[in-house]
Amino acid sequence: QLVISADRSPSDLDGVEERIKSRLGWGLVADINETTFELRLGILQAKVEQMSMYVPDDVLEFLARNIKSNIRELEGALNKVAHTSLIGRSMTVESASETLADLLRSNHKSITIAEIQRKIAEFFNIKVADMHSNRRLRGLVRPRQIA
């Protein structure tokens, strides 16, 4: 058996031959969605209990609300915040925000032109390639202008 993990479906993988994409599509493709706020908060609470330490609820909620990328990053953020309390700083939402400023900035996902074009093509039921083509069909003009 073979398990492959990716951030997109097999048909959307770049740099992979079509025959490989097709074979990957035959298997079980499971979509793993972003964790919910409640799940992230529960993970943080369990981790705090496991580490036998105290972190205020508002700080845990701040972490769960702002770090959505993955659980490793969430636990790493908790460790950084816990470290600030070990060096004598009070553990508040403000101190957590200062400690995690770089991480919080990098978590804001930027939207790419390709994503915009894909969504517009999907909305108008056309192909992205049609928007890039030289054809001057009436049905392509508006999507091109929007994209």
Secondary structure as GFF3:
##gff-version 3
##sequence-region A 1 147
A	DSSP	three_ten_helix	10	12	.	.	.	ID=ss1
A	DSSP	alpha_helix	18	26	.	.	.	ID=ss2
A	DSSP	alpha_helix	37	50	.	.	.	ID=ss3
A	DSSP	alpha_helix	57	66	.	.	.	ID=ss4
A	DSSP	alpha_helix	71	86	.	.	.	ID=ss5
A	DSSP	alpha_helix	93	99	.	.	.	ID=ss6
A	DSSP	alpha_helix	101	106	.	.	.	ID=ss7
A	DSSP	alpha_helix	113	123	.	.	.	ID=ss8
A	DSSP	alpha_helix	128	132	.	.	.	ID=ss9
A	DSSP	alpha_helix	138	146	.	.	.	ID=ss10
###
